[in-house]
Amino acid sequence: MTDKPLVQVENLNVEFALGRTWFGKPPILRAVNDVSLDIMPGQFFGLVGESGSGKTTLGRAILRAVPISSGKITFDDAEVCYDVGSLLKKDLKNYRKLAQLIFQDPYAALSPRMTVRDIIAEPLEVMGLTQTREETDERVRDIAAKCRLNLEHLRRFPHAFSGGQRQRISIARTLVCNPDFVVADESVAALDVSIQADILNLLQSLQDEMGLTFLFISHDLSVVAHICDHVAVMYLGSLVESAPTRKLFANPSHPYTKALLSAIPSLDPDDSGKAQKLEGEIPSPVNPPPGCKFHTRCPVAEDRCRTEVPEWRELSDGHSVACHFA
């Protein structure tokens, strides 16, 4: 692992106009608000938060799958450096060869009219990465074997497979073009717990074998603790805390992070700890509260929190937080 980030996000904002109005400007949904983070080569970077916190939008913005309102995203793998926000059509196509996405739902992500072979081969054909059908078939068989799919599976259709097998097919399709960076968006959320463990172990082995870097988006903190090297916590479009996994779980500093970690069930029958209850619902990203966005639900909020936006500051090496009292 080098000291230079593979993906560097600086002051990123993603906004969507909601509908049209006869008079004035339409309301603006601020899905990602002034987010900065660095993802190092070979890292399993976790991104957690409640539903609606902007995790998926951030991941898709890094892939340029949603428009970027402002800020900068840099992808630098030592051979080529892309300013993702300003890529033109040709360069964007080249970038897509290096940065790919694993979808959340393995049932909706696969075309029922295509065989597994055609599903996995489609990125190669669309991007023009192979010249002959024999070369395409060789690449498909190679990645299928790495994803623990039998060759006989390649002739079947997706309806013949379980959820875990379908997710392996999705992973094979993502990795067949040999990317450097992969966004895994809730890629095990729709699977049974035993199948989740199998898919997570597969992702780790593929990371070691292919030298991959992952942005792993999840709401399951136990999964994140198992697989990720570094974790960032999002709330209402903003980062509130970021730290190496061990440090974050051992010493959470933001009240929101503490509440998330306290909700993890314990296997110890003598553990008397209770989940920290957060009052109220997550505010609307269309009309976020002033000051600290979390102050409406924070158990330690003071008057300062209601008016002053907390500064993003570093507490220790690699551990940063946005809270007045951390």
SVG drawing of the C-alpha trace seen along z (x, -y; Angstrom):
<svg xmlns="http://www.w3.org/2000/svg" viewBox="-47 -33 51 61">
<polyline fill="none" stroke="black" stroke-width="0.4" points="0.0,0.0 1.4,-3.4 1.0,-6.7 -0.9,-8.2 -4.7,-7.7 -6.2,-5.8 -9.5,-7.8 -9.4,-11.3 -12.7,-13.1 -12.5,-16.8 -15.5,-19.0 -17.9,-16.9 -21.5,-18.1 -24.3,-16.2 -27.6,-18.0 -30.9,-17.2 -33.7,-19.6 -37.0,-18.2 -39.6,-18.8 -40.6,-22.2 -42.3,-25.2 -44.2,-28.0 -42.5,-30.7 -38.9,-30.7 -36.5,-27.8 -37.5,-24.2 -36.5,-22.7 -33.0,-21.2 -32.2,-17.9 -28.6,-17.9 -27.7,-14.2 -24.0,-14.7 -22.8,-17.8 -19.1,-18.9 -17.6,-15.3 -13.9,-14.8 -12.2,-11.4 -9.2,-9.4 -9.3,-5.7 -5.8,-4.1 -4.8,-1.4 -5.6,2.1 -7.9,0.8 -11.3,2.1 -13.0,-1.2 -16.3,-1.0 -19.1,-3.6 -22.0,-3.3 -25.0,-5.2 -28.8,-5.1 -30.9,-4.7 -31.1,-8.1 -27.7,-9.3 -26.2,-9.6 -24.0,-6.5 -25.2,-5.1 -25.2,-8.6 -21.6,-9.1 -20.5,-5.8 -22.2,-6.4 -20.7,-9.9 -17.3,-8.4 -18.2,-6.3 -19.7,-9.3 -23.1,-7.5 -24.8,-10.6 -24.0,-14.2 -21.5,-16.0 -22.7,-19.5 -19.3,-20.8 -16.1,-19.5 -13.4,-17.2 -12.9,-13.5 -9.5,-12.2 -8.7,-8.7 -4.9,-8.0 -3.6,-4.4 0.0,-5.6 -0.5,-4.8 -3.3,-7.3 -4.9,-10.1 -8.5,-11.1 -10.4,-14.2 -13.7,-12.2 -16.0,-15.2 -14.7,-16.6 -14.3,-13.4 -15.5,-13.4 -17.2,-10.5 -14.1,-8.7 -12.2,-9.1 -15.3,-8.2 -15.4,-4.9 -11.8,-4.2 -12.4,-5.1 -15.3,-2.6 -12.8,0.1 -11.0,-0.7 -13.9,-1.5 -16.9,0.8 -20.0,1.4 -21.5,4.5 -25.3,4.0 -27.3,4.6 -30.1,6.9 -28.8,10.0 -32.3,10.8 -32.9,7.5 -29.4,6.9 -29.3,9.9 -31.3,10.0 -33.6,13.1 -33.2,13.4 -29.4,13.8 -27.4,16.8 -24.7,16.5 -22.0,16.6 -23.6,13.7 -24.1,11.7 -20.5,12.0 -19.2,11.4 -21.3,8.2 -18.8,5.7 -16.0,7.2 -18.0,6.8 -19.4,3.3 -15.9,2.0 -14.2,3.7 -11.7,5.5 -11.5,8.7 -11.2,9.3 -12.6,12.8 -15.3,15.0 -12.6,17.5 -10.7,14.8 -14.0,13.6 -14.9,17.2 -11.5,17.6 -11.8,14.5 -15.3,15.5 -14.2,19.0 -11.2,17.6 -13.3,15.1 -16.1,17.6 -13.6,20.0 -12.2,17.3 -15.8,16.5 -16.4,20.2 -18.9,20.8 -18.9,24.1 -18.4,24.1 -21.8,25.8 -23.4,22.8 -22.4,20.6 -25.1,22.2 -27.9,21.6 -30.2,18.6 -30.3,16.6 -33.7,18.1 -31.9,21.4 -29.7,20.0 -30.0,19.1 -29.3,15.6 -25.8,16.4 -25.0,17.9 -26.6,14.9 -24.4,12.5 -21.3,14.5 -22.5,14.0 -22.8,10.3 -19.3,10.2 -17.9,12.1 -19.5,9.6 -18.0,6.7 -14.5,8.1 -14.3,9.6 -12.8,6.3 -10.1,6.4 -10.9,3.1 -8.7,1.5 -11.6,0.1 -15.0,1.6 -17.9,0.0 -19.9,2.7 -23.3,1.2 -25.0,3.2 -23.8,6.3 -24.7,8.8 -27.7,7.1 -30.3,9.2 -28.6,12.5 -29.0,15.0 -26.4,14.6 -24.6,17.9 -24.4,16.8 -23.2,13.3 -20.2,14.9 -19.4,16.9 -19.6,13.8 -17.5,11.7 -14.8,14.3 -15.0,14.4 -14.5,10.7 -11.5,10.8 -9.9,13.6 -10.5,11.7 -9.0,8.6 -5.8,10.4 -5.7,12.3 -6.5,9.3 -5.1,6.4 -8.5,4.7 -9.6,1.6 -13.1,1.6 -15.6,-1.0 -17.9,1.2 -21.3,-0.5 -23.3,1.1 -25.7,0.4 -24.6,3.7 -21.8,2.7 -21.0,6.3 -20.2,7.0 -18.1,3.8 -16.1,4.7 -15.3,8.1 -14.1,7.0 -13.1,3.3 -9.8,1.6 -11.2,-1.9 -14.7,-3.2 -16.4,-6.5 -19.8,-7.3 -22.4,-9.5 -25.4,-11.3 -27.7,-13.4 -25.2,-13.7 -22.2,-14.6 -19.3,-12.7 -19.4,-12.8 -16.5,-10.5 -13.8,-8.5 -11.2,-6.2 -9.4,-2.9 -11.9,-0.1 -10.3,1.0 -10.0,-2.5 -13.6,-3.5 -15.1,-0.4 -12.9,-0.7 -13.3,-4.5 -16.2,-6.1 -16.2,-9.9 -19.3,-11.2 -22.7,-10.7 -24.2,-9.3 -21.4,-6.7 -21.9,-5.7 -25.6,-5.2 -25.0,-3.0 -22.4,-0.9 -24.6,-0.5 -27.3,1.0 -25.2,4.0 -26.5,7.1 -24.1,8.7 -23.4,12.4 -22.5,12.1 -25.5,13.0 -24.0,11.0 -23.6,7.9 -25.9,5.3 -25.2,2.6 -28.3,1.0 -28.8,-0.5 -28.7,-4.3 -32.1,-5.4 -32.2,-8.3 -35.3,-10.3 -37.1,-11.5 -36.6,-10.8 -33.7,-11.7 -34.4,-15.3 -35.2,-15.9 -32.1,-16.5 -34.3,-19.1 -34.5,-21.2 -31.7,-20.2 -31.5,-21.8 -29.0,-24.7 -25.7,-24.2 -24.9,-20.5 -27.3,-18.4 -27.4,-15.8 -28.4,-18.3 -32.2,-17.5 -31.5,-13.9 -28.3,-14.3 -28.5,-13.5 -25.6,-15.9 -26.5,-18.9 -26.2,-22.4 -27.1,-25.8 -23.8,-26.1 -24.8,-23.0 -28.0,-24.6 -26.2,-27.5 -22.6,-26.6 -21.5,-23.9 -18.9,-21.7 -15.4,-21.7 -14.0,-18.5 -10.9,-17.9 -8.4,-15.2 -8.4,-13.7 -5.5,-11.3 -3.7,-9.6 -6.3,-8.7 -9.2,-9.5 -11.3,-12.5 -14.7,-13.8 -17.1,-16.6 -18.4,-17.3 -17.9,-20.3 -17.5,-18.0 -15.5,-15.0"/>
</svg>
